Amino acid sequence: MKRPAIFFDRDNTLIITEGYLGDPNQVVLVPGAADAVARARQMGFMTVVVSNQSGVARGMFTENDVWAVNRRMNDMLVAENAEAVIDWHEFCPFHAEAVIDAYRADSDLRKPKPGMIYRAADSLNIDLSSSWMVGDAARDIEAGNAAGCRTILCQDPDLSPSVASAVQPHVRPTMAVCDLSEAFDFIASHLTPAPVEPTGILESIPTVQTAAPVIETPAQGNLFGEPAPVTTPVAPVVETEKTNAAEAGVAAPEVRGQRASDQPNLPQASAPTPAPASTPLPAQTPASMPLPASMPVPVQTPLPASIPVPVQTPVPASMPLPTPMSAQAPVSTPAQTFVPAQVAPPAPAGKEPTVRIELGKLESLAGQILQEVRRSHEAPPSDFSVSKLLGGIVQVVSLAVLILAYLNRNVPGSLEPTLLLALVLQTLTISLLIMGRQR
């Protein structure tokens, strides 16, 4: 069975860095990073880190240094919160302008291309339509959208922005927030509730027993260690889903998602072992268990036509609506399907269609307004300048000279020089005020 995941960017999302980081002793966690990872796992998500590491291609450090930084980050996350475990790491050491020939390539793994997300999804059997990408840069949002995930742009105003985070994304994120806590509040509010199991149905109705194949999936734990594999039953499927990155249109010459004990020999890289595909089984009902032909029945619990289907739990308008049991797709359809919030159900016959308020856009706009208000409070503008102060003083002197000229207007030869001095002072005042405005 496929599971959703949270894909994290690493630098300036989980750890603080202003450039290329290859020293594990310099790892510093972003405030709230451990609680965010733990919260993702508590909500049923797998946790995956996808990171561009072109410092390897530029000769600044090696792939072993990247692994060392990742291990140090994992240890610090678990030390702060025991549930903050990263399930998988992907990184791309390639760059089109690399100084090391072995890493000079326009790789499909490098964000904003979605290659690393496809790799992790293929290895861990991830449902991308129910997953999220969280990062601080435009390339994170573009990669997540290209892979079919929902996206959150998380730019903490307390952190120094990186060069990548200053670039505006070509596509809009699902939400823009100021910290990881706010990001996971938004994700929690958009979780799709699990369908309600039918109860109270006639106990005498036989259940079609179908043997379910099993696959070995990684135990929930740090993939840099060596956890024992656990056996997880999965529902039978009619056909194998095409999740391979090559079939999805992504060239895949290189992979970095591996355990620490299986690190590649530099500079070459070896591909991770993908999870074995589910064994296809026929979904036909045995002849000894006849079922009504007029009603589509799920594989595990057939229902007679006279039994009404239980009503699904209502959900808010901004969340995807679960599909009724009577309209379920074939068995091979993934259990969770994301439906955009702006798609409104058809209006009943004889009634005018109503306008649906797009709550996602309103929440996104409110988040942006809140971020601007915070920034305005943090750095209040100041209008004081020395030029304006001098301009005010000279203006007072100019007025005093005009008053003196008026009092001595009957003194021969004194009026013209005094007025000329007042005019010069007034011109100086205007110049000082203009200089203060251009500050």
C-alpha positions in Angstrom: 0.0 0.0 0.0 1.3 3.4 -0.9 2.0 6.0 1.8 2.2 9.8 1.6 5.5 11.6 2.4 6.8 15.0 3.4 9.7 16.0 1.2 12.0 18.5 3.0 14.7 20.7 1.4 17.8 20.5 3.7 19.7 23.8 3.7 17.8 26.7 5.4 14.8 24.5 5.9 16.1 21.9 8.4 19.6 23.2 9.0 21.0 26.7 8.9 23.6 27.5 6.3 24.6 30.6 4.2 26.4 28.7 1.5 27.9 25.3 0.8 28.2 23.0 3.9 30.6 20.1 4.0 31.7 20.1 7.6 29.4 18.1 10.0 30.8 20.1 13.0 29.0 23.2 11.6 25.5 21.7 11.5 23.0 23.9 13.3 19.3 22.9 13.3 16.6 25.5 12.3 14.5 26.2 15.4 11.5 23.8 15.4 13.0 21.4 12.8 13.0 18.4 15.1 9.4 19.0 16.2 8.3 19.4 12.5 9.9 16.1 11.5 8.3 14.3 14.5 4.9 15.9 13.7 5.1 14.7 10.1 5.6 11.1 11.3 2.8 11.4 13.8 0.5 12.4 11.0 1.4 9.2 9.1 3.8 10.7 6.6 7.2 9.3 5.6 10.0 11.9 5.8 12.4 12.4 2.9 15.2 15.0 2.4 16.0 16.1 -1.2 18.9 18.5 -1.6 21.0 20.0 -4.3 24.7 19.6 -3.4 26.7 21.2 -6.2 29.6 21.9 -3.8 30.7 18.4 -4.8 30.8 19.3 -8.5 32.6 22.5 -7.6 35.4 20.6 -5.8 34.5 22.2 -2.4 33.9 18.9 -0.6 33.2 15.2 -1.4 30.1 13.0 -1.4 31.4 11.4 1.8 31.3 14.9 3.4 27.6 15.2 2.3 26.9 11.9 4.0 28.7 13.0 7.1 26.6 16.2 7.3 23.4 14.2 6.8 24.3 11.8 9.6 25.1 14.6 11.9 21.8 16.3 11.1 19.9 13.0 11.8 21.6 12.6 15.2 20.8 16.1 16.2 17.1 15.8 15.2 16.7 12.6 17.2 18.6 14.0 20.2 16.1 16.9 20.3 13.0 14.8 19.6 13.1 11.0 19.7 10.4 10.8 17.0 12.2 13.1 14.5 13.5 10.4 12.3 14.4 10.9 8.6 13.4 7.9 6.5 15.4 8.6 3.3 18.0 11.0 1.9 18.4 12.0 -1.8 21.0 14.5 -3.0 22.3 15.6 -6.4 26.1 16.3 -6.7 26.0 17.2 -10.4 26.1 20.6 -12.0 26.4 21.8 -15.6 29.4 24.0 -14.9 31.3 21.5 -12.6 35.0 21.8 -12.2 35.2 18.0 -11.8 34.6 16.2 -15.0 32.8 13.3 -13.4 30.1 15.6 -12.0 29.6 17.8 -15.1 26.1 17.1 -16.2 22.7 18.7 -16.6 21.1 16.1 -14.3 17.4 15.4 -14.1 17.9 14.9 -10.4 18.9 18.6 -9.8 16.0 20.7 -8.6 13.9 22.4 -10.0 13.6 19.1 -11.9 11.7 16.4 -10.0 14.1 13.5 -10.5 15.0 13.1 -6.8 11.4 13.0 -5.8 10.6 10.4 -8.4 13.6 8.3 -7.2 12.4 8.4 -3.5 8.8 7.6 -4.5 10.0 4.6 -6.5 12.2 3.3 -3.7 9.7 3.8 -0.9 6.4 3.3 -2.7 5.2 6.8 -2.0 1.8 8.3 -3.1 2.9 11.6 -4.6 -0.6 13.0 -5.0 -1.0 12.9 -1.2 2.5 14.2 -0.4 3.9 17.6 0.3 7.2 19.4 -0.6 8.5 22.0 2.0 11.4 24.3 1.1 12.7 27.8 1.2 13.5 28.3 -2.5 11.7 28.6 -5.8 13.3 25.4 -7.1 11.8 23.4 -4.3 8.3 24.6 -5.2 8.8 23.9 -8.9 10.2 20.4 -8.3 7.3 19.6 -6.0 4.6 20.8 -8.4 6.2 19.0 -11.3 6.1 15.7 -9.3 2.4 16.2 -8.5 2.8 17.1 -4.8 1.3 20.0 -2.9 3.9 22.6 -1.9 4.7 25.0 0.9 7.2 27.9 0.6 8.7 28.3 4.1 10.9 31.4 4.4 11.8 32.3 8.0 12.5 36.0 8.4 14.9 35.3 11.2 17.3 33.4 8.9 19.6 35.0 6.4 18.1 34.4 2.9 20.2 32.3 0.5 20.7 33.2 -3.1 18.3 30.5 -4.2 15.5 31.8 -1.9 15.7 35.2 -3.5 14.4 33.8 -6.9 10.7 34.1 -7.4 9.1 30.7 -8.4 7.5 30.4 -11.8 4.6 28.5 -10.2 2.6 29.4 -7.1 2.9 27.2 -3.9 -0.1 25.8 -2.2 0.8 28.0 0.8 3.5 30.5 1.9 4.5 30.5 5.6 7.1 32.0 7.9 8.2 28.9 9.9 7.8 25.1 10.0 5.2 25.2 12.8 2.9 27.3 10.6 3.6 24.9 7.7 2.5 21.8 9.6 -0.6 23.6 11.0 -1.6 24.1 7.4 -0.9 20.5 6.4 -2.8 19.2 9.4 -5.9 21.3 8.4 -5.8 19.7 4.9 -5.5 16.0 5.9 -8.0 13.7 4.1 -9.9 11.7 6.7 -9.8 7.9 6.4 -13.0 6.4 5.0 -15.4 5.0 7.5 -15.5 1.2 7.7 -19.0 -0.3 7.2 -20.5 -1.5 10.5 -23.7 -3.1 11.6 -24.1 -5.2 8.4 -25.7 -8.6 8.5 -23.2 -10.9 10.3 -24.3 -13.9 8.1 -23.0 -12.4 4.9 -19.9 -14.4 3.9 -16.7 -12.5 3.2 -14.6 -13.3 0.1 -11.2 -14.2 1.5 -8.4 -13.3 -0.9 -4.8 -14.0 -0.1 -2.7 -10.8 0.1 0.9 -10.8 -1.0 3.5 -9.2 1.2 6.5 -7.0 0.4 9.4 -6.1 2.6 9.6 -2.4 3.4 12.1 -0.5 5.5 11.3 -0.4 9.2 10.5 3.1 10.5 13.9 4.3 11.5 17.0 6.0 10.3 18.2 4.5 7.0 21.7 5.4 7.9 21.5 2.5 10.5 20.6 -1.1 9.7 17.0 -1.6 10.9 15.6 -5.1 10.5 13.0 -5.3 7.6 9.4 -5.8 8.6 6.8 -7.6 6.6 3.8 -5.4 5.6 0.7 -6.9 3.9 -0.6 -5.0 0.9 -3.9 -5.1 -0.8 -4.0 -7.2 -4.1 -3.8 -5.2 -7.3 -4.8 -6.0 -10.8 -1.9 -4.3 -12.5 1.5 -3.0 -11.5 1.6 0.7 -11.3 4.2 2.5 -13.4 6.2 4.5 -10.9 9.6 4.0 -12.5 11.3 7.3 -13.1 12.3 6.3 -16.6 8.6 5.5 -17.5 7.6 8.9 -16.1 9.8 10.7 -18.6 12.8 11.3 -16.3 16.3 10.4 -17.3 18.0 8.6 -14.4 21.7 8.1 -14.8 22.5 8.7 -11.1 21.0 8.2 -7.6 22.0 9.3 -4.1 19.2 7.8 -1.9 21.0 5.0 0.0 22.0 3.9 3.4 25.2 5.1 4.9 26.6 1.6 4.8 26.0 1.4 1.0 27.7 4.7 0.1 28.9 4.7 -3.6 32.6 4.6 -4.5 33.5 8.1 -5.5 33.0 9.6 -8.0 30.7 7.0 -9.5 27.3 6.3 -7.9 25.1 3.2 -7.8 21.4 3.1 -8.0 19.3 2.1 -4.9 17.4 -1.1 -4.9 13.8 -0.3 -5.7 11.0 -1.8 -3.6 9.7 -5.0 -5.3 6.5 -4.5 -7.2 3.3 -6.0 -5.9 2.4 -9.5 -7.3 -0.6 -9.0 -9.6 -3.5 -11.2 -8.5 -6.8 -11.8 -10.3 -9.7 -9.9 -8.7 -12.3 -12.3 -9.7 -14.8 -13.8 -7.2 -14.7 -17.6 -6.8 -17.6 -19.5 -8.4 -18.7 -20.7 -5.0 -19.4 -17.2 -3.8 -22.0 -15.7 -6.3 -22.5 -12.0 -6.0 -25.4 -9.8 -7.4 -24.5 -8.6 -10.9 -26.2 -5.3 -10.5 -24.0 -3.9 -7.8 -20.2 -3.2 -7.9 -18.8 -4.9 -4.7 -15.4 -4.3 -3.1 -13.0 -7.3 -3.2 -13.0 -7.9 0.6 -16.6 -7.3 1.8 -19.4 -7.9 -0.7 -22.7 -6.2 0.1 -26.1 -7.2 -1.1 -28.1 -4.7 -3.2 -30.6 -4.2 -0.4 -28.0 -2.9 2.1 -27.4 0.9 1.9 -23.8 2.0 1.8 -22.7 3.8 5.0 -22.5 7.6 4.6 -19.0 8.9 4.4 -17.8 11.4 7.1 -18.4 15.0 5.9 -15.3 17.1 5.3 -14.7 20.8 5.0 -15.2 22.4 1.6 -11.5 23.1 1.2 -10.5 19.5 1.6 -10.7 16.7 -1.1 -14.0 14.9 -1.0 -13.8 11.1 -0.5 -15.2 9.0 -3.3 -18.5 7.1 -2.4 -18.2 3.3 -2.2 -20.7 2.8 -5.0 -18.5 4.8 -7.4 -15.2 3.3 -6.4 -12.6 2.7 -9.2 -11.1 -0.7 -9.9 -8.9 -2.2 -7.2 -5.7 -0.8 -8.7 -6.7 2.8 -8.1 -4.7 4.4 -5.2 -6.6 4.7 -2.0 -6.0 8.5 -1.7 -6.6 10.8 -4.6 -6.2 14.5 -4.2 -9.0 16.6 -5.6 -8.3 20.4 -6.0 -10.3 22.4 -3.6 -11.6 24.8 -6.3 -13.5 22.0 -8.1 -17.1 22.3 -7.0 -19.6 19.5 -7.2 -22.4 19.9 -9.8 -25.4 21.8 -8.7 -28.7 19.9 -8.1 -31.2 19.9 -11.0 -33.4 22.9 -11.0 -31.1 25.1 -8.9 -28.7 27.8 -9.8 -25.0 26.9 -9.2 -23.5 28.5 -6.2 -20.1 30.2 -6.1 -17.5 28.2 -4.1 -15.1 30.4 -2.0 -11.5 29.2 -2.7 -10.3 29.0 0.9 -6.8 27.9 -0.2 -6.2 31.2 -2.0 -7.7 33.3 0.8 -5.4 31.5 3.3 -2.4 32.0 1.1 -3.2 35.8 0.7 -3.7 36.1 4.5 -0.4 34.4 5.1 1.4 36.9 2.8 -0.3 39.9 4.4 0.8 38.6 7.9 4.4 38.2 6.7 4.5 41.8 5.4 3.0 43.1 8.7 5.6 41.3 10.7 8.4 42.7 8.6 7.1 46.2 8.9 7.0 45.9 12.7 10.5 44.5 12.8 12.2 47.4 10.9 10.1 50.6 11.4 11.0 53.4 8.9 12.8 56.5 10.1 12.4 59.9 8.5 15.1 61.7 10.5 18.1 63.2 8.6 20.7 65.8 9.2 19.7 67.6 5.9 16.2 68.1 7.1 17.3 69.4 10.5 19.7 72.0 8.8 16.9 72.9 6.4 14.6 73.8 9.3 17.3 75.9 11.0 18.1 77.8 7.8 14.3 78.4 7.2 14.0 80.0 10.6 17.0 82.3 9.9 15.5 83.2 6.5 12.3 84.3 8.2 14.2 86.3 10.8 16.1 88.2 8.0 12.8 89.0 6.2 11.4 90.4 9.5 14.6 92.5 9.9 14.3 93.8 6.3 10.7 94.9 7.1 11.7 96.8 10.2 14.6 98.6 8.4 12.7 99.3 5.3 13.0 103.1 5.8 16.8 103.0 6.2 18.4 103.9 2.9 20.6 101.2 1.2 19.7 98.4 3.6 16.5 96.9 2.1 18.0 95.4 -1.1 21.0 93.5 0.6 18.7 92.2 3.3 16.2 90.8 0.8 19.0 89.3 -1.2 20.3 87.5 1.9 16.8 86.2 2.7 16.5 84.8 -0.9 19.8 83.0 -0.7 18.8 81.5 2.7 15.5 80.3 1.3 17.2 78.7 -1.7 19.6 76.9 0.7 16.6 75.6 2.7 14.9 74.1 -0.4 18.2 72.4 -1.4 18.6 70.8 2.1 15.1 69.5 2.1 15.5 68.0 -1.4 18.7 66.3 -0.2 16.8 64.9 2.8 14.1 63.4 0.5 16.7 61.7 -1.7 18.3 59.9 1.2 
